[in-house]
Structures are given as structure tokens and as C-alpha cells.
Amino acid sequence: MARRAFLRQLLYTSLGLPFLDAAAQSGPAPSKKLNVMMKSAWGSDDPTKAAFPFLHGLALSEAGHNVQIFLLGEAVSLMRKSVAEAVVPVGWPPLAETMRKVTSRQVTIYACGTCSRARSVTESDLSQWSAKFGNPQIFVSLVEWADRVITE
């Protein structure tokens, strides 16, 4: 429940939704570090939605949480540098800029191997973002990782 409240608050504040009252915007700071797994299948056909896992992953990482991103379907094409540079979400910086920041924070990005092969996304495409090929077993392990309680 705390995770959902935190993510809802993060979404509202990162989108700058003006209709939230001050009390809703100034919710309590998270009391513990979270493991967050972001999954997306949005590709370049909807640049804003394609950028969300990276934008939100970056915000969560900057807030001190552990983040990993899993891409599948059309989202794996974002691993191509030419595609990432061409994707410009509405109201946000170009995706390639956000991805560089995500990479610099050591957020691990996985791209579904089967989806990548079907779209000719190669190992060299992934390596420029320090990304890795993923599979269903890795996906399950990420979900389990995100569900673990961190005790520090």
C-alpha cells in the first residue's frame, strides 16, 4: 500500500498536475528504500508513453530507490540510438537524453530477447545503454526482486 501511495504521489508531482491540493502534493517522504521494476511495451509510435518508464525510473532512482526496467514488444526498438534520439515526448527532453541519465545512475535495462530478435535489435544496440537481453525467467526474477522487503 505504501508503495502505491508513493508511486501515485511521484506520478502526480512529476507530471506537475495543478489540481492537486498542497496536502496531496506534500505527502510524507518514503521511510524506506524501494525496489521498483518498470515494464513497458510502448514504442516510438507514442513518444510520451514510451518515455515514461525512463522518466519515472530516473525520478525514483534520484529519490534513492533501486530501479530496473524491462522492455518488451515495440519498446525494444528504443534501444536503437537512432530511435532514442528521434523520440521526443511532449513536455519532456528527448528520450536519448533521459536514457543517458538513467544509464549514468546504473539503472539496469532489460530488452526482451525474442522481441529484440524480431525487430533486429542487436547486442551493440543494447551495449550503448549498458542494457541486457531479458527473458521470461529474468522478468519473473525482477517481479520477485521488486516484491522483496529491503532491510537496511
DSSP file with accessible surface (Angstrom, degrees, kcal/mol):
  #  RESIDUE AA STRUCTURE BP1 BP2  ACC     N-H-->O    O-->H-N    N-H-->O    O-->H-N    TCO  KAPPA ALPHA  PHI   PSI    X-CA   Y-CA   Z-CA
    1    1 A M     >        0   0  174      0, 0.0     4,-2.3     0, 0.0     5,-0.2   0.000 360.0 360.0 360.0 -42.9    0.0    0.0    0.0
    2    2 A A  H  >  +     0   0   75      1,-0.2     4,-2.6     2,-0.2     5,-0.2   0.889 360.0  54.4 -62.6 -37.4    2.8    2.4    0.9
    3    3 A R  H  > S+     0   0   72      2,-0.2     4,-2.8     1,-0.2     5,-0.2   0.933 109.0  47.0 -62.6 -45.6    4.5    1.6   -2.5
    4    4 A R  H  > S+     0   0  179      2,-0.2     4,-2.7     1,-0.2     5,-0.2   0.920 112.4  49.5 -63.0 -42.8    1.3    2.5   -4.4
    5    5 A A  H  X S+     0   0   44     -4,-2.3     4,-2.5     2,-0.2    -1,-0.2   0.927 112.9  47.8 -62.9 -42.3    0.8    5.7   -2.4
    6    6 A F  H  X S+     0   0   33     -4,-2.6     4,-2.8     2,-0.2    -2,-0.2   0.942 113.8  45.8 -64.2 -47.2    4.5    6.7   -3.1
    7    7 A L  H  X S+     0   0   58     -4,-2.8     4,-2.7     2,-0.2    -2,-0.2   0.894 112.2  51.4 -65.4 -38.2    4.3    5.9   -6.8
    8    8 A R  H  X S+     0   0  120     -4,-2.7     4,-2.6    -5,-0.2    -1,-0.2   0.943 112.1  47.0 -61.9 -45.6    0.9    7.8   -7.1
    9    9 A Q  H  X S+     0   0   46     -4,-2.5     4,-2.7    -5,-0.2     5,-0.3   0.927 111.9  50.9 -62.1 -42.1    2.5   10.8   -5.4
   10   10 A L  H  X S+     0   0   24     -4,-2.8     4,-2.9     1,-0.2     5,-0.3   0.933 110.9  48.8 -61.4 -44.6    5.6   10.6   -7.7
   11   11 A L  H  X S+     0   0   65     -4,-2.7     4,-1.9     2,-0.2    -2,-0.2   0.946 112.9  46.9 -61.7 -47.1    3.4   10.4  -10.8
   12   12 A Y  H  X>S+     0   0   74     -4,-2.6     5,-1.9     1,-0.2     4,-0.6   0.929 117.3  41.7 -63.0 -45.3    1.3   13.4   -9.7
   13   13 A T  H ><5S+     0   0   65     -4,-2.7     3,-0.5    -5,-0.2    -1,-0.2   0.889 113.3  52.0 -73.6 -36.2    4.3   15.6   -8.8
   14   14 A S  H 3<5S+     0   0   33     -4,-2.9    -1,-0.2    -5,-0.3    -2,-0.2   0.835 112.3  46.7 -69.9 -28.4    6.4   14.6  -11.8
   15   15 A L  H 3<5S-     0   0   65     -4,-1.9    -1,-0.2    -5,-0.3    -2,-0.2   0.572 107.0-131.8 -85.4  -9.1    3.6   15.4  -14.1
   16   16 A G  T <<5 -     0   0   50     -4,-0.6    -3,-0.2    -3,-0.5    -4,-0.1   0.889  28.3-168.5  63.4  39.8    3.0   18.7  -12.3
   17   17 A L    > < -     0   0   38     -5,-1.9     3,-1.0    -6,-0.2    -1,-0.2  -0.476   7.5-159.8 -66.9 115.1   -0.7   18.2  -12.0
   18   18 A P  T 3  S+     0   0  116      0, 0.0    -1,-0.2     0, 0.0    -2,-0.0   0.695  78.2  70.1 -73.9 -17.4   -2.0   21.6  -10.9
   19   19 A F  T 3  S+     0   0  150      2,-0.0     2,-0.3    -3,-0.0    -2,-0.1   0.532  73.7 101.7 -83.9  -2.0   -5.3   20.4   -9.5
   20   20 A L  S <  S-     0   0   31     -3,-1.0     2,-0.0    -8,-0.1     5,-0.0  -0.614  74.5-123.8 -80.6 137.1   -3.8   18.6   -6.5
   21   21 A D     >  -     0   0  102     -2,-0.3     4,-1.8     1,-0.1     3,-0.3  -0.286  27.8-102.3 -74.9 167.4   -4.1   20.5   -3.2
   22   22 A A  H  > S+     0   0   77      1,-0.2     4,-1.8     2,-0.2    -1,-0.1   0.870 120.4  56.5 -60.0 -37.3   -0.9   21.2   -1.2
   23   23 A A  H  4 S+     0   0   73      1,-0.2    -1,-0.2     2,-0.2    -3,-0.0   0.913 107.9  47.6 -63.6 -39.6   -1.6   18.4    1.2
   24   24 A A  H >4 S+     0   0   36     -3,-0.3     3,-0.7     1,-0.2    -1,-0.2   0.868 113.5  48.3 -69.3 -34.1   -1.8   15.8   -1.5
   25   25 A Q  H 3< S+     0   0   83     -4,-1.8    -1,-0.2     1,-0.2    -2,-0.2   0.762 109.2  52.6 -78.0 -24.9    1.5   17.1   -3.1
   26   26 A S  T 3< S+     0   0   90     -4,-1.8    -1,-0.2    -5,-0.2    -2,-0.1  -0.166  76.8 156.3-107.0  42.2    3.4   17.2    0.2
   27   27 A G    <   -     0   0   33     -3,-0.7    -3,-0.1     1,-0.1    -2,-0.0  -0.049  55.0 -71.3 -59.2 167.4    2.8   13.7    1.3
   28   28 A P        -     0   0  128      0, 0.0    -1,-0.1     0, 0.0     3,-0.1  -0.287  53.2-106.7 -64.5 145.8    5.3   12.1    3.7
   29   29 A A        -     0   0   84      1,-0.1     2,-0.0    -3,-0.1   -23,-0.0  -0.408  47.1 -90.3 -67.6 146.5    8.7   11.1    2.4
   30   30 A P        -     0   0   58      0, 0.0    -1,-0.1     0, 0.0     3,-0.0  -0.385  31.3-150.6 -61.4 137.0    9.2    7.4    1.9
   31   31 A S  S    S+     0   0  124     -3,-0.1     2,-0.3     1,-0.1    -2,-0.1   0.588  73.6  31.5 -87.5 -11.5   10.6    5.9    5.0
   32   32 A K  S    S-     0   0  106    119,-0.0     2,-0.2     0, 0.0    -1,-0.1  -0.973  87.1 -96.5-144.4 160.2   12.4    3.1    3.3
   33   33 A K        -     0   0   75     -2,-0.3   117,-0.4   117,-0.1     2,-0.3  -0.527  41.8-149.4 -73.9 137.8   14.2    2.3    0.1
   34   34 A L        -     0   0   14     -2,-0.2    32,-2.5    26,-0.1     2,-0.6  -0.808  13.2-136.4-110.0 151.9   12.1    0.5   -2.5
   35   35 A N  E     -a   66   0A   9    111,-0.4     2,-0.5   113,-0.3    32,-0.2  -0.945  31.9-172.7 -98.6 121.0   12.9   -2.0   -5.3
   36   36 A V  E     -a   67   0A   6     30,-3.1    32,-2.0    -2,-0.6     2,-0.5  -0.971  14.4-165.3-124.9 126.2   10.9   -0.9   -8.3
   37   37 A M  E     -a   68   0A  37     -2,-0.5     2,-0.4    30,-0.2    32,-0.2  -0.938   9.0-161.4-109.3 122.7   10.6   -2.8  -11.6
   38   38 A M  E     -a   69   0A  33     30,-2.8    32,-3.1    -2,-0.5     2,-0.4  -0.892   6.4-170.1-103.2 136.5    9.2   -0.8  -14.5
   39   39 A K  E     +a   70   0A 114     -2,-0.4     2,-0.3    30,-0.2    32,-0.2  -0.977   9.0 171.3-126.9 138.2    7.8   -2.6  -17.5
   40   40 A S  E     +a   71   0A   6     30,-2.0    32,-2.2    -2,-0.4    35,-0.1  -0.997  29.3 177.7-148.2 146.2    6.8   -1.1  -20.8
   41   41 A A        +     0   0   45     -2,-0.3    33,-0.6    30,-0.2     2,-0.4   0.220  51.4 120.9-121.6   7.4    5.8   -2.1  -24.3
   42   42 A W        -     0   0  116      7,-0.2     2,-0.1    32,-0.2    30,-0.0  -0.603  41.1-175.5 -78.7 131.2    5.3    1.4  -25.7
   43   43 A G    >   -     0   0    1     -2,-0.4     3,-1.8    34,-0.1     7,-0.3  -0.247  46.4 -63.9-110.8-160.2    7.5    2.3  -28.7
   44   44 A S  T 3  S+     0   0   63     30,-0.4    44,-0.1     1,-0.3     4,-0.1   0.634 115.7  79.2 -68.6 -13.0    8.2    5.3  -30.8
   45   45 A D  T 3  S+     0   0  125      1,-0.3    -1,-0.3     2,-0.1    -3,-0.0   0.738 107.1  30.8 -68.7 -19.0    4.6    5.5  -32.1
   46   46 A D  S <> S-     0   0   48     -3,-1.8     4,-2.6     1,-0.1    -1,-0.3  -0.736  75.6-177.0-135.2  85.0    3.7    7.2  -28.8
   47   47 A P  H  > S+     0   0   43      0, 0.0     4,-1.6     0, 0.0    -1,-0.1   0.836  79.3  51.7 -56.0 -37.9    6.8    9.1  -27.7
   48   48 A T  H  > S+     0   0   29      2,-0.2     4,-1.1     1,-0.2     3,-0.2   0.956 114.0  41.9 -67.8 -48.1    5.4   10.3  -24.4
   49   49 A K  H  4 S+     0   0   87      1,-0.2     3,-0.4     2,-0.2    -7,-0.2   0.877 111.7  57.2 -65.8 -34.6    4.2    6.9  -23.2
   50   50 A A  H  < S+     0   0    0     -4,-2.6     4,-0.4    -7,-0.3    -1,-0.2   0.855 107.8  48.5 -63.3 -32.3    7.5    5.4  -24.5
   51   51 A A  H >X S+     0   0    0     -4,-1.6     4,-2.8    -3,-0.2     3,-0.7   0.726  88.7  85.6 -81.4 -22.2    9.5    7.8  -22.3
   52   52 A F  H 3X S+     0   0   55     -4,-1.1     4,-3.1    -3,-0.4     5,-0.5   0.870  85.3  51.5 -54.2 -47.1    7.5    7.2  -19.0
   53   53 A P  H 3> S+     0   0    9      0, 0.0     4,-1.8     0, 0.0    -1,-0.2   0.897 116.3  43.4 -61.6 -30.9    9.4    4.2  -17.7
   54   54 A F  H <> S+     0   0    0     -3,-0.7     4,-2.4    -4,-0.4    -2,-0.2   0.920 116.3  45.8 -76.8 -43.9   12.7    6.1  -18.2
   55   55 A L  H  X S+     0   0   14     -4,-2.8     4,-2.2     2,-0.2    -3,-0.2   0.935 119.7  40.2 -63.6 -46.5   11.4    9.4  -16.8
   56   56 A H  H  X S+     0   0   25     -4,-3.1     4,-2.6    -5,-0.2     5,-0.2   0.882 114.2  53.4 -72.3 -37.2    9.8    7.7  -13.8
   57   57 A G  H  X S+     0   0    0     -4,-1.8     4,-2.5    -5,-0.5    -2,-0.2   0.907 109.9  49.0 -61.5 -41.0   12.7    5.3  -13.3
   58   58 A L  H  X S+     0   0   15     -4,-2.4     4,-2.9     2,-0.2     5,-0.2   0.941 111.1  49.1 -63.3 -46.4   15.1    8.2  -13.3
   59   59 A A  H  X S+     0   0   25     -4,-2.2     4,-1.5     1,-0.2    -2,-0.2   0.922 113.0  47.4 -60.9 -42.1   12.9   10.1  -10.7
   60   60 A L  H  <>S+     0   0    1     -4,-2.6     5,-2.4     2,-0.2    -1,-0.2   0.917 112.7  48.9 -65.6 -42.2   12.8    7.0   -8.5
   61   61 A S  H ><5S+     0   0    9     -4,-2.5     3,-1.8     1,-0.2    -2,-0.2   0.922 109.9  51.0 -63.7 -43.7   16.5    6.4   -8.8
   62   62 A E  H 3<5S+     0   0  118     -4,-2.9    -1,-0.2     1,-0.3    -2,-0.2   0.800 104.6  58.8 -64.4 -26.7   17.2   10.0   -7.9
   63   63 A A  T 3<5S-     0   0   58     -4,-1.5    -1,-0.3    -5,-0.2    -2,-0.2   0.434 128.0 -99.8 -81.5  -0.1   15.0    9.7   -4.9
   64   64 A G  T < 5S+     0   0   37     -3,-1.8    -3,-0.2     1,-0.3     2,-0.2   0.540  79.1 131.5  98.3   9.1   17.3    6.8   -3.7
   65   65 A H      < -     0   0   11     -5,-2.4     2,-0.5    -6,-0.2    -1,-0.3  -0.562  60.9-111.1 -94.7 159.0   15.3    3.8   -4.8
   66   66 A N  E     -a   35   0A  52    -32,-2.5   -30,-3.1    -2,-0.2     2,-0.4  -0.774  41.4-174.1 -86.3 130.0   16.5    0.7   -6.7
   67   67 A V  E     +a   36   0A  11     -2,-0.5    41,-0.9   -32,-0.2     2,-0.3  -0.974  17.0 177.4-132.2 139.7   15.1    0.6  -10.2
   68   68 A Q  E     -ab  37 108A  29    -32,-2.0   -30,-2.8    -2,-0.4     2,-0.4  -0.988  16.4-149.6-135.4 145.6   15.2   -1.9  -13.1
   69   69 A I  E     -ab  38 109A   0     39,-2.9    41,-3.2    -2,-0.3     2,-0.5  -0.948   5.9-165.4-120.4 134.3   13.4   -1.5  -16.4
   70   70 A F  E     -ab  39 110A   9    -32,-3.1   -30,-2.0    -2,-0.4     2,-0.4  -0.981   9.4-165.9-120.5 121.2   12.1   -4.4  -18.6
   71   71 A L  E     +ab  40 111A   0     39,-3.2    41,-2.8    -2,-0.5     2,-0.3  -0.856  13.5 163.8-106.8 142.6   11.1   -3.6  -22.2
   72   72 A L    >   +     0   0   51    -32,-2.2     3,-1.6    -2,-0.4     4,-0.2  -0.905  46.9  10.2-145.7 172.4    9.1   -5.8  -24.5
   73   73 A G  G >  S-     0   0   16     -2,-0.3     3,-1.4     1,-0.3     4,-0.3  -0.217 129.9  -8.6  57.8-138.6    7.2   -5.5  -27.7
   74   74 A E  G >  S+     0   0   94    -33,-0.6     3,-1.4     1,-0.3   -30,-0.4   0.739 124.2  76.0 -64.8 -21.0    7.7   -2.3  -29.6
   75   75 A A  G X  S+     0   0    0     -3,-1.6     3,-1.7   -34,-0.3    -1,-0.3   0.789  80.1  70.3 -64.1 -25.2    9.6   -0.7  -26.7
   76   76 A V  G X  S+     0   0    0     -3,-1.4     3,-1.9     1,-0.3    -1,-0.3   0.815  84.8  68.9 -64.2 -24.9   12.7   -2.7  -27.5
   77   77 A S  G X  S+     0   0   11     -3,-1.4     3,-1.7    -4,-0.3    -1,-0.3   0.740  82.7  74.3 -65.6 -18.4   13.2   -0.6  -30.6
   78   78 A L  G <  S+     0   0    0     -3,-1.7    -1,-0.3    -4,-0.3     6,-0.3   0.677  80.0  73.6 -66.3 -14.9   14.0    2.3  -28.2
   79   79 A M  G <  S+     0   0    0     -3,-1.9     2,-0.4    -4,-0.2    -1,-0.3   0.692  74.5  93.6 -73.4 -17.6   17.4    0.6  -27.7
   80   80 A R  S <> S-     0   0   65     -3,-1.7     4,-2.7    -4,-0.2     3,-0.4  -0.646  77.9-139.6 -75.2 127.9   18.5    1.7  -31.1
   81   81 A K  H  > S+     0   0   96     -2,-0.4     4,-2.5     1,-0.2     5,-0.2   0.893 101.2  54.6 -57.0 -40.9   20.3    5.0  -30.7
   82   82 A S  H  > S+     0   0   83      1,-0.2     4,-1.1     2,-0.2    -1,-0.2   0.885 111.6  44.7 -63.1 -36.3   18.7    6.5  -33.8
   83   83 A V  H  > S+     0   0   26     -3,-0.4     4,-1.5    -6,-0.3     3,-0.5   0.944 112.0  51.1 -72.3 -46.7   15.2    5.7  -32.5
   84   84 A A  H  < S+     0   0    0     -4,-2.7    12,-1.4    -6,-0.3    11,-0.3   0.880 110.8  49.7 -59.2 -37.0   16.0    7.0  -29.0
   85   85 A E  H  < S+     0   0  102     -4,-2.5    -1,-0.3    -5,-0.2    -2,-0.2   0.797 110.9  49.8 -72.7 -26.3   17.4   10.3  -30.5
   86   86 A A  H  < S+     0   0   79     -4,-1.1     2,-0.6    -3,-0.5    -1,-0.2   0.681  89.9  92.3 -85.7 -17.6   14.2   10.7  -32.6
   87   87 A V     <  +     0   0    5     -4,-1.5     8,-2.8    -3,-0.2     9,-0.4  -0.684  48.7 172.5 -84.4 118.6   11.7   10.2  -29.8
   88   88 A V        -     0   0   83     -2,-0.6   -40,-0.2     6,-0.2     3,-0.1  -0.922  20.6-147.7-127.9 103.4   10.8   13.5  -28.2
   89   89 A P    >   -     0   0    2      0, 0.0     3,-1.6     0, 0.0     2,-0.3  -0.371  33.5 -91.6 -69.6 151.4    7.9   13.2  -25.6
   90   90 A V  T 3  S+     0   0  119      1,-0.3     0, 0.0    -2,-0.1     0, 0.0  -0.452 109.2   0.5 -65.0 121.5    5.5   16.1  -25.2
   91   91 A G  T 3  S+     0   0   79     -2,-0.3    -1,-0.3     1,-0.2    -3,-0.0   0.514 117.7  89.8  82.2   4.9    6.8   18.4  -22.5
   92   92 A W  S <  S-     0   0   76     -3,-1.6    -1,-0.2     1,-0.1     3,-0.1  -0.877  82.4 -92.4-129.6 163.0    9.9   16.4  -21.8
   93   93 A P        -     0   0   43      0, 0.0     5,-0.1     0, 0.0    -1,-0.1  -0.234  63.8 -70.5 -68.6 164.5   13.5   16.3  -23.0
   94   94 A P    >>  -     0   0   50      0, 0.0     4,-1.5     0, 0.0     3,-0.7  -0.214  46.2-118.2 -53.9 145.0   14.5   13.9  -25.9
   95   95 A L  H 3> S+     0   0    0     -8,-2.8     4,-3.1   -11,-0.3     5,-0.2   0.867 111.3  60.5 -57.3 -40.4   14.4   10.3  -24.8
   96   96 A A  H 3> S+     0   0    3    -12,-1.4     4,-2.1    -9,-0.4    -1,-0.2   0.894 103.8  51.6 -57.8 -37.9   18.1    9.8  -25.6
   97   97 A E  H <> S+     0   0   74     -3,-0.7     4,-1.7     2,-0.2    -1,-0.2   0.936 112.2  45.1 -64.0 -45.1   19.0   12.5  -23.0
   98   98 A T  H  X S+     0   0    2     -4,-1.5     4,-2.6     1,-0.2    -2,-0.2   0.913 111.3  53.5 -65.3 -41.1   16.8   10.8  -20.3
   99   99 A M  H  X S+     0   0    0     -4,-3.1     4,-2.8     1,-0.2    -1,-0.2   0.877 105.3  53.8 -63.8 -36.2   18.3    7.4  -21.2
  100  100 A R  H  X S+     0   0  126     -4,-2.1     4,-2.3    -5,-0.2    -1,-0.2   0.916 110.5  47.3 -62.8 -40.4   21.8    8.7  -20.8
  101  101 A K  H  X S+     0   0   93     -4,-1.7     4,-1.1     2,-0.2    -2,-0.2   0.908 111.8  50.0 -66.5 -41.7   20.9    9.9  -17.3
  102  102 A V  H ><>S+     0   0    0     -4,-2.6     5,-1.8     1,-0.2     3,-0.6   0.934 111.9  48.4 -61.2 -45.4   19.2    6.6  -16.5
  103  103 A T  H ><5S+     0   0   28     -4,-2.8     3,-1.9     1,-0.2    -2,-0.2   0.905 106.6  56.0 -63.1 -40.4   22.3    4.8  -17.6
  104  104 A S  H 3<5S+     0   0   78     -4,-2.3    -1,-0.2     1,-0.3    -2,-0.2   0.766 103.5  55.7 -65.9 -21.9   24.6    7.0  -15.6
  105  105 A R  T <<5S-     0   0  103     -4,-1.1    -1,-0.3    -3,-0.6    -2,-0.2   0.303 116.0-116.5 -90.4   8.2   22.6    6.1  -12.5
  106  106 A Q  T < 5 +     0   0  158     -3,-1.9     2,-0.5     1,-0.2    -3,-0.2   0.821  54.6 164.1  59.7  33.2   23.3    2.4  -13.1
  107  107 A V      < -     0   0    8     -5,-1.8     2,-0.4   -41,-0.1    -1,-0.2  -0.726  37.5-127.7 -76.9 124.7   19.6    1.5  -13.7
  108  108 A T  E     -b   68   0A  37    -41,-0.9   -39,-2.9    -2,-0.5     2,-0.5  -0.627  22.7-162.1 -80.2 131.7   19.6   -1.8  -15.4
  109  109 A I  E     -b   69   0A   0     21,-0.4    23,-2.4    -2,-0.4     2,-0.4  -0.960   3.3-167.0-114.3 129.3   17.6   -2.1  -18.6
  110  110 A Y  E     -bc  70 132A  31    -41,-3.2   -39,-3.2    -2,-0.5     2,-0.5  -0.940   3.7-161.1-112.9 138.4   16.5   -5.4  -20.0
  111  111 A A  E     -bc  71 133A   0     21,-2.5    23,-2.7    -2,-0.4   -39,-0.2  -0.987  34.7-105.3-117.7 126.2   15.1   -5.8  -23.5
  112  112 A C  E  >  - c   0 134A  19    -41,-2.8     4,-2.4    -2,-0.5    23,-0.2  -0.247  26.3-144.6 -49.8 124.9   13.1   -8.9  -24.2
  113  113 A G  H  > S+     0   0    5     21,-2.8     4,-2.7     2,-0.2     5,-0.2   0.915  97.1  46.7 -63.0 -44.8   15.4  -11.2  -26.3
  114  114 A T  H  > S+     0   0   94     20,-0.3     4,-2.2     2,-0.2    -1,-0.2   0.934 114.5  47.4 -64.5 -44.4   12.6  -12.6  -28.5
  115  115 A C  H  > S+     0   0   22      1,-0.2     4,-0.9     2,-0.2    -1,-0.2   0.886 112.7  50.7 -63.5 -38.2   11.1   -9.2  -29.1
  116  116 A S  H ><>S+     0   0    0     -4,-2.4     5,-2.8     2,-0.2     3,-0.6   0.923 109.1  49.2 -67.3 -45.7   14.5   -7.8  -29.9
  117  117 A R  H ><5S+     0   0  168     -4,-2.7     3,-1.4     1,-0.2    -2,-0.2   0.915 108.6  54.1 -60.5 -40.3   15.4  -10.5  -32.4
  118  118 A A  H 3<5S+     0   0   78     -4,-2.2    -1,-0.2     1,-0.3    -2,-0.2   0.765 116.1  39.1 -65.7 -22.5   12.0  -10.0  -34.1
  119  119 A R  T <<5S-     0   0   65     -4,-0.9    -1,-0.3    -3,-0.6    -2,-0.2   0.171 113.6-114.2-113.2  14.7   12.9   -6.3  -34.5
  120  120 A S  T < 5 +     0   0   89     -3,-1.4     2,-0.5     1,-0.2    -3,-0.2   0.804  57.9 158.6  56.8  34.3   16.6   -6.7  -35.3
  121  121 A V      < -     0   0    6     -5,-2.8    -1,-0.2    -6,-0.1     2,-0.2  -0.791  26.4-156.4 -86.2 126.4   17.7   -5.0  -32.1
  122  122 A T     >  -     0   0   64     -2,-0.5     4,-1.8    -3,-0.1     3,-0.3  -0.504  30.6-103.3-105.7 172.2   21.3   -6.2  -31.6
  123  123 A E  H  > S+     0   0  117      1,-0.2     4,-2.6     2,-0.2     5,-0.1   0.872 122.2  54.9 -58.2 -39.5   23.7   -6.6  -28.7
  124  124 A S  H  > S+     0   0   76      1,-0.2     4,-1.1     2,-0.2    -1,-0.2   0.852 103.8  55.1 -68.1 -31.7   25.6   -3.5  -29.8
  125  125 A D  H  4 S+     0   0   29     -3,-0.3     4,-0.3     1,-0.2     3,-0.2   0.928 113.4  42.0 -61.5 -44.1   22.3   -1.5  -29.7
  126  126 A L  H ><>S+     0   0    0     -4,-1.8     5,-2.6     1,-0.2     3,-1.8   0.882 105.3  63.7 -71.0 -37.6   21.9   -2.6  -26.0
  127  127 A S  H ><5S+     0   0   69     -4,-2.6     3,-1.6     1,-0.3    -1,-0.2   0.814  91.3  64.1 -63.2 -30.0   25.5   -2.1  -25.1
  128  128 A Q  T 3<5S+     0   0   73     -4,-1.1    -1,-0.3     1,-0.3    -2,-0.2   0.745 112.3  37.0 -66.0 -19.4   25.4    1.6  -25.7
  129  129 A W  T < 5S-     0   0   10     -3,-1.8    -1,-0.3    -4,-0.3    -2,-0.2   0.187 114.7-114.7-110.2  11.3   22.8    1.9  -22.8
  130  130 A S  T < 5 +     0   0   83     -3,-1.6   -21,-0.4     1,-0.2    -3,-0.2   0.840  68.7 151.4  55.8  33.2   24.5   -0.8  -20.7
  131  131 A A      < -     0   0    6     -5,-2.6     2,-0.3   -23,-0.1   -21,-0.2  -0.467  32.9-150.0 -92.2 167.6   21.3   -2.9  -21.3
  132  132 A K  E     -c  110   0A 105    -23,-2.4   -21,-2.5    -2,-0.1     2,-0.2  -0.924  24.0 -99.7-134.0 157.5   20.9   -6.7  -21.4
  133  133 A F  E     -c  111   0A  64     -2,-0.3     2,-0.2   -23,-0.2   -21,-0.2  -0.561  42.6-159.3 -74.4 142.1   18.7   -9.1  -23.2
  134  134 A G  E     -c  112   0A   5    -23,-2.7   -21,-2.8    -2,-0.2   -20,-0.3  -0.693  12.0-172.8-116.8 171.8   15.9  -10.4  -21.0
  135  135 A N     >  -     0   0   64     -2,-0.2     4,-2.6   -23,-0.2     3,-0.2  -0.906  47.4 -83.1-151.7 175.7   13.6  -13.4  -21.0
  136  136 A P  H  > S+     0   0   90      0, 0.0     4,-2.5     0, 0.0     5,-0.2   0.872 126.4  53.6 -58.1 -35.4   10.6  -14.7  -19.0
  137  137 A Q  H  > S+     0   0  137      2,-0.2     4,-2.4     1,-0.2     5,-0.1   0.911 110.0  47.0 -67.0 -39.7   12.7  -16.0  -16.2
  138  138 A I  H  > S+     0   0   40     -3,-0.2     4,-2.3     2,-0.2    -1,-0.2   0.920 110.4  53.6 -66.0 -40.8   14.5  -12.7  -15.8
  139  139 A F  H  X S+     0   0   60     -4,-2.6     4,-2.1     1,-0.2    -2,-0.2   0.947 110.0  46.9 -57.7 -47.7   11.1  -10.9  -15.9
  140  140 A V  H  X S+     0   0   73     -4,-2.5     4,-2.6     1,-0.2     5,-0.2   0.926 110.7  52.3 -61.5 -42.5    9.8  -13.2  -13.0
  141  141 A S  H  X S+     0   0   49     -4,-2.4     4,-2.5     1,-0.2    -1,-0.2   0.874 108.3  51.4 -64.5 -33.5   13.0  -12.6  -11.0
  142  142 A L  H  X S+     0   0    4     -4,-2.3     4,-2.6     2,-0.2    -1,-0.2   0.899 109.2  49.8 -68.6 -40.2   12.6   -8.8  -11.4
  143  143 A V  H  X S+     0   0   69     -4,-2.1     4,-1.3     2,-0.2    -2,-0.2   0.939 113.5  46.2 -62.7 -43.4    9.0   -9.0  -10.1
  144  144 A E  H  X S+     0   0  113     -4,-2.6     4,-0.7     1,-0.2     3,-0.2   0.909 111.6  52.1 -66.0 -39.5   10.1  -11.1   -7.2
  145  145 A W  H >< S+     0   0   41     -4,-2.5     3,-1.0     1,-0.2    -1,-0.2   0.922 109.1  49.8 -61.1 -43.9   13.0   -8.7   -6.5
  146  146 A A  H 3< S+     0   0    9     -4,-2.6  -111,-0.4     1,-0.2    -1,-0.2   0.769 108.2  54.5 -68.5 -22.2   10.6   -5.7   -6.5
  147  147 A D  H 3< S+     0   0  129     -4,-1.3    -1,-0.2    -3,-0.2    -2,-0.2   0.594  86.6 104.0 -88.0 -11.3    8.4   -7.5   -4.1
  148  148 A R  S << S-     0   0  144     -3,-1.0     2,-0.4    -4,-0.7  -113,-0.3  -0.436  74.2-121.6 -72.1 145.8   11.1   -8.1   -1.5
  149  149 A V        -     0   0  105     -2,-0.1     2,-0.5  -115,-0.1  -115,-0.1  -0.716  23.7-136.7 -85.7 131.8   11.3   -6.0    1.6
  150  150 A I        -     0   0   33     -2,-0.4     2,-0.6  -117,-0.4  -117,-0.1  -0.798  16.5-167.5 -91.8 128.0   14.5   -4.2    1.9
  151  151 A T              0   0  129     -2,-0.5  -119,-0.0  -119,-0.1    -2,-0.0  -0.937 360.0 360.0-117.5 109.3   16.0   -4.2    5.4
  152  152 A E              0   0  182     -2,-0.6    -2,-0.0  -119,-0.0  -119,-0.0  -0.958 360.0 360.0-127.8 360.0   18.9   -1.7    5.8
